[in-house]
Amino acid sequence: PRYPRAAVRRGYEGTVELRVAVSAAGEVDQIHIAKGSGYKILDRAAVKAVRDWQFDPALSLGRPVAAETSVPVKFLLVEAARR
């Protein structure tokens, strides 16, 4: 995900734990912040990034089904400096 510039300037780091409902087509249906980073700017950036992701759907008896998954999104300043 894109690291918000304001968060970089302020030295914010953290991990956002998201619960993502994925459709049988692999599209994101819903996103819930299960555990925030402590910084709303990072939490919003994580949700915004994952909203556009495409997932491989879960399978049941070989057929795609809707399911939920946990997605950790880490924001580390070391990684931001490499970009």
Phi, psi and omega per residue, in radians:
P1 nan 2.764 3.120
R2 -1.279 2.231 3.139
Y3 -1.445 2.056 -3.124
P4 -1.035 2.291 -3.103
R5 -1.025 -0.678 3.128
A6 -1.091 -0.632 3.112
A7 -1.202 -0.657 3.090
V8 -1.106 -0.846 -3.127
R9 -1.037 -0.619 -3.105
R10 -1.521 -0.108 3.119
G11 1.366 0.422 -3.124
Y12 -1.327 2.313 3.018
E13 -2.350 2.794 3.064
G14 2.843 3.013 3.105
T15 -2.086 2.321 3.080
V16 -1.873 2.189 3.105
E17 -1.749 2.007 -3.111
L18 -1.877 2.505 2.940
R19 -1.821 2.129 -3.039
V20 -2.074 2.165 3.028
A21 -1.531 2.126 -3.076
V22 -1.971 2.290 -3.137
S23 -1.298 2.973 3.084
A24 -1.121 -0.346 3.096
A25 -1.532 -0.055 3.124
G26 1.543 0.147 3.138
E27 -1.609 2.653 3.115
V28 -1.319 2.135 3.096
D29 -1.644 -0.799 -3.115
Q30 -2.562 2.648 3.062
I31 -2.298 2.336 3.099
H32 -2.235 2.332 3.068
I33 -1.400 1.868 -3.139
A34 -1.333 -0.648 3.107
K35 -2.620 2.082 -3.131
G36 -1.369 2.905 -3.139
S37 -1.421 -0.281 -3.009
G38 1.767 -0.109 -3.141
Y39 -2.313 2.020 -3.110
K40 -1.017 -0.590 -3.125
I41 -1.104 -0.667 3.099
L42 -1.286 -0.697 3.118
D43 -1.041 -0.791 3.131
R44 -1.128 -0.688 3.136
A45 -1.123 -0.669 3.119
A46 -1.129 -0.823 3.137
V47 -1.075 -0.777 -3.124
K48 -1.054 -0.735 -3.124
A49 -1.176 -0.839 -3.042
V50 -1.224 -0.475 3.133
R51 -0.955 -0.565 -3.082
D52 -1.666 0.005 -3.121
W53 -1.256 2.720 3.021
Q54 -2.020 2.249 -3.103
F55 -1.895 2.742 2.889
D56 -1.400 2.133 -3.087
P57 -1.194 2.749 3.030
A58 -1.166 2.747 3.128
L59 -2.094 2.477 3.014
S60 -2.335 2.074 -3.076
L61 0.955 0.629 3.080
G62 1.417 0.059 -3.125
R63 -2.011 2.496 3.122
P64 -1.143 2.414 3.113
V65 -2.391 2.755 3.041
A66 -1.247 2.549 -3.139
A67 -2.795 2.987 3.046
E68 -1.947 2.619 3.095
T69 -2.482 2.752 3.099
S70 -1.726 2.330 -3.119
V71 -2.250 1.909 3.038
P72 -1.478 2.353 3.107
V73 -2.113 2.006 -3.089
K74 -1.754 2.351 3.034
F75 -2.004 1.920 -3.137
L76 -2.140 2.285 -3.106
L77 -1.104 -0.533 3.088
V78 -1.050 -0.726 3.121
E79 -1.186 -0.691 -3.137
A80 -1.115 -0.608 -3.139
A81 -1.195 -0.443 -3.130
R82 -1.324 -0.324 -3.053
R83 -1.460 nan nan
